[in-house]
Amino acid sequence: MNRYIHLKGLDLMEVKNKVLIKINGQEYPIVGAEPKEYLLKVGSFVDDRMEEIAGTNKRLSTSMIAVLTSINIADQYLKQKDELEHLQQQYTVPLNKLEKMKTELEAAEKRLKETEYHNQQQQQQLLVLKEYKEKKEKETALLRDTLKEKEKDLQKAEEIINDLQNKLFENQLKLVEARKQLDAYVEGSDKGHYK
């Protein structure tokens, strides 16, 4: 009965692919959800590392080679994991800055839209005020024209009043002169009457 090595402790329900790989001269059946090519690549990687370790010391047992290979692979994995975390930290700060800048940009765009809306409202109010000003200017021009006509009429009326006052004064003078003549006539006729 073949016992299969399950990658990542997979449930048998998830298993899709089975391959036979050769590591350090021994064949191992492997099952996994990953594609067969990937499973063969994993086996080949482990085999290559074990050959490197075995090549450095011919006296090592298979279990020692396996442990040293595991340690080397774990070392590589942890170093790459640390490097990945370091890179993530390096990119986290710029990404956070970018997110902050996006938030600031959105806030600025919102303020810009509010300002544009406010400007539109002010422009509409300005148009209403301009129309009101033009209307008042026309009314003022009409009132000025009317005032000029009234001033002309008033000037004519003053001229007529002056003429009438002059005629009245002349008539009063004539009346005074006529009274004097009448009085002198009456006085002269009274004197002549008593003689």
C-alpha positions in Angstrom: 0.0 0.0 0.0 1.5 3.4 -1.1 1.5 6.2 1.4 1.4 9.6 -0.1 3.0 12.7 1.2 0.4 15.5 1.4 1.6 19.0 0.7 0.5 21.6 3.4 -1.5 18.9 5.3 -4.3 19.0 2.6 -7.6 17.3 3.2 -8.0 14.3 0.8 -11.1 16.0 -0.6 -8.9 18.9 -1.8 -6.3 16.6 -3.4 -6.3 16.7 -7.2 -2.8 15.7 -8.4 -0.5 12.8 -7.6 3.2 12.6 -8.7 6.2 10.4 -8.0 9.4 12.3 -7.3 12.9 11.1 -6.8 14.8 12.7 -3.9 18.4 11.5 -3.0 17.9 8.3 -5.0 14.6 7.4 -3.4 11.1 7.7 -4.9 8.3 9.5 -3.0 4.7 9.7 -4.0 3.3 13.3 -3.4 -0.2 14.6 -3.6 -1.4 18.2 -3.7 -4.0 20.6 -5.1 -1.2 22.4 -7.1 -0.5 21.5 -10.7 1.7 18.4 -11.3 4.5 20.6 -12.8 4.7 22.6 -9.5 4.8 19.4 -7.4 7.7 18.0 -9.6 9.5 21.4 -9.2 9.2 21.2 -5.4 10.6 17.7 -5.4 13.5 18.7 -7.8 14.3 21.6 -5.6 14.6 19.4 -2.5 16.6 16.8 -4.4 19.1 19.5 -5.6 19.6 20.8 -2.1 20.2 17.4 -0.7 22.7 16.6 -3.5 24.6 19.8 -2.5 24.7 18.9 1.1 25.7 15.2 0.3 28.5 16.5 -2.0 30.1 18.5 0.8 30.6 15.5 3.1 30.4 11.9 1.9 30.2 10.5 5.4 26.7 12.0 6.2 23.8 9.7 6.6 20.6 10.1 4.7 18.8 11.4 7.8 21.6 13.9 8.5 21.5 15.1 4.9 17.7 15.5 5.2 18.0 17.5 8.5 20.8 19.7 7.1 18.8 20.2 3.9 15.7 21.1 6.0 17.8 23.6 8.0 19.2 25.2 4.8 15.8 25.4 3.2 14.4 26.8 6.5 17.3 29.3 6.6 16.6 30.4 3.0 12.8 30.6 3.7 13.3 32.7 6.9 15.8 35.0 5.2 13.4 35.5 2.2 10.5 36.0 4.6 12.5 38.6 6.5 13.4 40.3 3.2 9.8 40.2 2.1 8.7 41.8 5.4 11.5 44.4 5.1 10.3 45.2 1.5 6.7 45.3 2.7 7.7 47.8 5.5 9.6 49.8 2.9 6.6 50.0 0.7 4.1 50.4 3.5 5.3 53.9 4.4 5.0 55.2 0.7 1.7 53.3 0.3 0.4 54.9 3.5 1.5 58.3 2.3 -0.2 57.6 -1.0 -3.4 56.7 0.7 -3.1 59.8 2.8 -2.5 61.9 -0.3 -5.5 60.2 -2.0 -7.7 61.1 1.0 -6.3 64.7 1.0 -6.9 64.9 -2.8 -10.5 63.7 -2.3 -11.0 66.3 0.4 -9.5 69.0 -1.8 -11.7 67.9 -4.8 -14.7 68.1 -2.5 -13.7 71.6 -1.3 -13.2 72.6 -4.9 -16.7 71.4 -5.9 -18.1 73.3 -2.9 -16.1 76.4 -3.9 -17.3 76.0 -7.6 -20.9 75.7 -6.4 -20.5 78.7 -4.1 -19.0 80.7 -7.0 -21.9 79.7 -9.3 -24.3 80.9 -6.6 -22.4 84.2 -6.3 -22.3 84.6 -10.1 -26.1 84.1 -10.2 -26.5 86.7 -7.5 -24.2 89.0 -9.3 -26.3 88.7 -12.5 -29.4 89.5 -10.5 -27.7 92.5 -9.0 -26.5 93.7 -12.4 -30.0 93.4 -13.8 -31.3 95.3 -10.8 -28.6 98.0 -11.2 -29.4 98.4 -14.9 -33.1 98.7 -14.1 -32.4 101.3 -11.5 -30.0 103.2 -13.8 -32.8 103.3 -16.5 -35.3 104.5 -13.8 -32.7 107.1 -12.6 -32.2 108.3 -16.3 -35.9 108.7 -16.7 -36.2 110.6 -13.5 -33.4 112.9 -14.5 -35.1 113.6 -17.8 -38.4 114.2 -16.0 -36.6 116.5 -13.5 -35.0 118.4 -16.4 -38.4 118.9 -18.0 -39.8 120.0 -14.7 -36.9 122.4 -14.2 -37.6 123.9 -17.7 -41.3 124.1 -16.8 -40.4 125.8 -13.5 -38.1 128.2 -15.2 -40.9 129.1 -17.7 -43.3 129.5 -14.8 -40.8 131.7 -13.0 -40.4 133.8 -16.1 -44.2 134.1 -16.4 -44.4 135.0 -12.7 -41.7 137.6 -13.2 -43.5 139.0 -16.2 -46.8 139.1 -14.3 -45.1 140.7 -11.3 -43.5 143.3 -13.5 -46.9 144.0 -15.2 -48.5 144.1 -11.8 -45.9 146.5 -10.6 -46.4 148.6 -13.7 -50.1 148.5 -13.2 -49.8 149.5 -9.6 -47.6 152.4 -10.6 -50.2 153.4 -13.2 -52.9 153.0 -10.6 -51.0 155.1 -8.2 -50.5 157.7 -10.9 -54.1 157.5 -11.9 -55.2 158.0 -8.3 -52.9 161.0 -8.0 -54.5 162.4 -11.1 -57.9 161.5 -9.9 -57.2 163.0 -6.5 -55.8 166.1 -8.1 -58.8 166.3 -10.4 -61.2 165.8 -7.6 -59.3 168.3 -5.5 -59.2 170.8 -8.3 -62.8 170.5 -9.2 -63.7 170.8 -5.5 -61.8 174.0 -5.3 -63.2 175.4 -8.4 -66.7 174.5 -7.3 -66.5 176.5 -4.0 -65.2 179.7 -5.6 
